[in-house]
Amino acid sequence: MRKTALKKAGARMMSGTDNRGFPLYLWKIFISVFVLLFCSCEQKYNYRELKFNDPNPNYYIFKFPLEEIRAAIRDNPQFTNSAHIDSSEQFMKWGDTIVSKSQNINDFCLDFKDYDTSHIFISKEGPILYYAYYLVHITKIDANKTKVEIISRYPRIVIGKQSNLGPFHRPTAERFVQPSKIEEYKILLRIGDYLGIKDSMPKLQLPKSDE
């Protein structure tokens, strides 16, 4: 019986079919398509991190009433044209534990439509893109004074390209990083610009390249 089974297997190999009579060349095509669709190759950039000791603050106390501050975010073209503006409940959807409805009732969530260019991570191959979600935490100090704090979540940089034709592909390879406070202060400056006080605010500090 063993010899008979071996003869049948040998016959199938000679005829180019499996034990169900399915042509082997079709199996090869199927496997090749599967590998093409679900296997990916990754091309990472050569990049480095500049030294930077966070000289920018991530909060600012504006001498404006709370509602004027909220309007400077909600109605500001620098935000409405470049970001999705939502209530702080969006952070709760992201599973963020810092959000409390009683403390964050006046807050906003900013989800920018495009990546920014990182000032901390640089590469000779091109700009390193940076992205994060931001909570604009607004606290009333008194009738004419409001504190605005920018809290970033899930900050990350694009460190390469990922070639994948599968249904679950991600076009970029990313790495989570620490907040730089550069992007956070940029948001505060946009608020100050809308209120007409940007020039009186501290200047944005950027790291110096050591090249």
C-alpha positions as CSV (number, residue, x, y, z in Angstrom):
1,M,0.0,0.0,0.0
2,R,2.9,2.4,0.8
3,K,4.4,1.8,-2.6
4,T,1.0,2.4,-4.3
5,A,0.7,5.7,-2.4
6,L,4.1,6.8,-3.4
7,K,3.4,5.9,-7.0
8,K,0.2,8.1,-6.9
9,A,2.1,11.0,-5.4
10,G,4.8,10.7,-8.0
11,A,2.1,10.7,-10.7
12,R,0.6,13.8,-9.3
13,M,3.9,15.6,-9.3
14,M,4.5,14.6,-12.9
15,S,1.1,15.7,-13.9
16,G,1.4,19.0,-12.0
17,T,-1.6,18.6,-9.8
18,D,-2.1,18.2,-6.0
19,N,-4.0,15.3,-4.4
20,R,-7.3,17.0,-5.3
21,G,-6.4,17.4,-8.9
22,F,-5.8,21.2,-8.6
23,P,-3.0,22.4,-10.9
24,L,0.2,23.2,-9.0
25,Y,1.0,26.2,-11.1
26,L,-2.2,27.8,-9.9
27,W,-1.1,27.3,-6.3
28,K,2.2,29.1,-7.2
29,I,0.2,32.0,-8.6
30,F,-2.0,32.1,-5.5
31,I,1.0,32.1,-3.1
32,S,2.8,34.8,-5.1
33,V,-0.3,37.1,-5.0
34,F,-0.7,36.4,-1.3
35,V,2.9,37.4,-0.6
36,L,2.6,40.5,-2.7
37,L,-0.6,41.7,-0.9
38,F,0.3,40.9,2.7
39,C,4.0,41.2,3.0
40,S,5.6,44.6,3.3
41,C,9.0,46.1,3.0
42,E,10.1,49.1,5.0
43,Q,12.5,51.8,4.0
44,K,13.7,53.8,7.1
45,Y,15.3,57.2,7.0
46,N,18.7,58.1,8.5
47,Y,17.8,60.8,11.0
48,R,19.1,62.3,14.2
49,E,17.8,64.3,17.2
50,L,18.9,67.8,18.0
51,K,19.5,68.7,21.6
52,F,16.8,71.0,23.0
53,N,15.9,71.7,26.6
54,D,12.3,72.8,26.1
55,P,12.6,76.6,26.5
56,N,9.1,77.2,25.2
57,P,6.2,77.1,27.6
58,N,3.2,75.0,26.9
59,Y,0.8,77.4,28.6
60,Y,0.1,81.2,28.6
61,I,-2.0,83.5,30.7
62,F,-4.0,85.8,28.4
63,K,-5.5,89.0,29.8
64,F,-8.8,88.3,28.1
65,P,-12.2,86.8,29.3
66,L,-12.7,83.1,28.9
67,E,-15.3,83.5,26.1
68,E,-13.0,85.6,24.0
69,I,-10.3,83.0,24.4
70,R,-12.7,80.3,23.2
71,A,-13.7,82.4,20.3
72,A,-10.0,82.9,19.4
73,I,-9.9,79.1,18.9
74,R,-13.3,78.3,17.6
75,D,-13.5,81.1,15.1
76,N,-9.8,81.4,14.2
77,P,-9.1,80.7,10.5
78,Q,-5.6,79.5,11.5
79,F,-7.4,76.6,13.1
80,T,-10.6,76.2,11.2
81,N,-8.7,76.0,7.9
82,S,-6.1,73.5,9.0
83,A,-7.6,71.4,11.8
84,H,-10.7,69.6,13.0
85,I,-11.9,71.3,16.2
86,D,-13.9,69.3,18.6
87,S,-15.0,69.3,22.2
88,S,-12.7,67.7,24.8
89,E,-14.9,64.7,24.8
90,Q,-12.9,63.6,21.8
91,F,-10.0,62.9,24.1
92,M,-12.3,60.6,26.1
93,K,-12.8,58.6,22.9
94,W,-9.1,58.2,22.6
95,G,-9.1,56.8,26.1
96,D,-7.3,59.7,27.7
97,T,-7.5,59.7,31.5
98,I,-6.7,63.5,31.9
99,V,-10.2,64.5,30.7
100,S,-12.8,65.3,33.3
101,K,-16.1,66.8,32.2
102,S,-16.2,69.3,35.1
103,Q,-12.7,70.5,34.5
104,N,-12.7,70.4,30.7
105,I,-16.1,71.8,29.8
106,N,-14.5,74.8,28.0
107,D,-11.7,72.9,26.3
108,F,-11.1,72.1,22.7
109,C,-9.5,69.2,20.9
110,L,-7.4,70.0,17.8
111,D,-6.7,67.4,15.2
112,F,-4.7,69.0,12.4
113,K,-5.3,67.8,8.9
114,D,-1.6,67.7,7.8
115,Y,1.7,66.7,9.4
116,D,4.0,69.4,10.6
117,T,7.8,69.4,10.0
118,S,9.8,68.4,13.1
119,H,12.3,70.9,14.4
120,I,13.9,68.3,16.7
121,F,14.5,65.4,14.3
122,I,16.3,66.1,11.1
123,S,17.5,64.1,8.1
124,K,19.6,64.8,5.0
125,E,17.0,62.7,3.1
126,G,14.3,65.3,3.6
127,P,12.1,66.8,6.4
128,I,11.0,64.5,9.2
129,L,7.2,64.9,9.6
130,Y,5.6,65.3,13.1
131,Y,2.1,64.8,14.3
132,A,0.1,64.9,17.5
133,Y,-3.4,65.5,18.9
134,Y,-3.8,68.5,21.1
135,L,-6.0,69.3,24.0
136,V,-6.5,73.1,24.5
137,H,-7.1,73.2,28.3
138,I,-8.8,76.5,29.2
139,T,-9.0,77.7,32.8
140,K,-10.7,80.9,34.0
141,I,-8.5,82.8,36.5
142,D,-10.7,85.8,36.9
143,A,-13.2,87.9,34.8
144,N,-10.4,89.2,32.5
145,K,-7.7,86.6,32.8
146,T,-7.6,83.1,31.3
147,K,-4.9,80.4,31.3
148,V,-4.5,78.3,28.2
149,E,-2.5,75.1,28.3
150,I,-1.7,72.9,25.3
151,I,-1.5,69.2,26.1
152,S,-0.3,66.9,23.3
153,R,-1.1,63.3,23.0
154,Y,0.4,60.5,20.9
155,P,3.2,62.7,19.4
156,R,5.0,60.8,16.7
157,I,7.4,61.3,13.7
158,V,7.5,59.6,10.3
159,I,10.8,57.7,10.1
160,G,10.3,55.9,6.8
161,K,8.1,54.6,4.1
162,Q,6.3,51.3,4.1
163,S,5.4,49.6,0.8
164,N,2.4,47.4,1.4
165,L,-0.4,46.7,-1.1
166,G,-2.5,44.8,1.4
167,P,-5.9,45.9,2.7
168,F,-4.4,46.9,6.1
169,H,-1.4,48.8,4.9
170,R,0.1,51.9,6.5
171,P,2.0,54.1,4.0
172,T,4.4,55.4,6.6
173,A,6.6,54.0,9.4
174,E,6.2,56.0,12.6
175,R,7.9,56.4,16.0
176,F,6.4,57.8,19.1
177,V,8.4,60.7,20.7
178,Q,8.3,63.1,23.6
179,P,6.4,66.4,23.1
180,S,8.8,69.2,22.1
181,K,6.7,72.1,23.3
182,I,7.5,73.8,20.0
183,E,4.2,72.8,18.4
184,E,2.4,73.5,21.6
185,Y,3.7,77.1,21.8
186,K,2.9,77.6,18.1
187,I,-0.7,77.0,18.9
188,L,-0.6,79.6,21.7
189,L,1.0,82.0,19.3
190,R,-1.9,81.5,16.9
191,I,-4.3,82.4,19.6
192,G,-2.3,85.5,20.5
193,D,-2.2,86.4,16.8
194,Y,-6.0,86.3,16.6
195,L,-6.2,88.4,19.7
196,G,-3.7,90.9,18.4
197,I,-1.0,90.4,21.1
198,K,1.3,88.0,19.4
199,D,4.2,90.5,19.2
200,S,4.1,91.0,22.9
201,M,4.4,87.3,23.6
202,P,7.8,85.6,24.1
203,K,9.3,84.6,20.8
204,L,9.3,80.9,19.7
205,Q,12.5,79.2,20.5
206,L,13.9,76.6,18.1
207,P,16.9,74.2,18.4
208,K,20.1,75.2,16.6
209,S,21.5,72.7,14.1
210,D,25.0,71.5,15.1
211,E,26.0,71.1,11.4
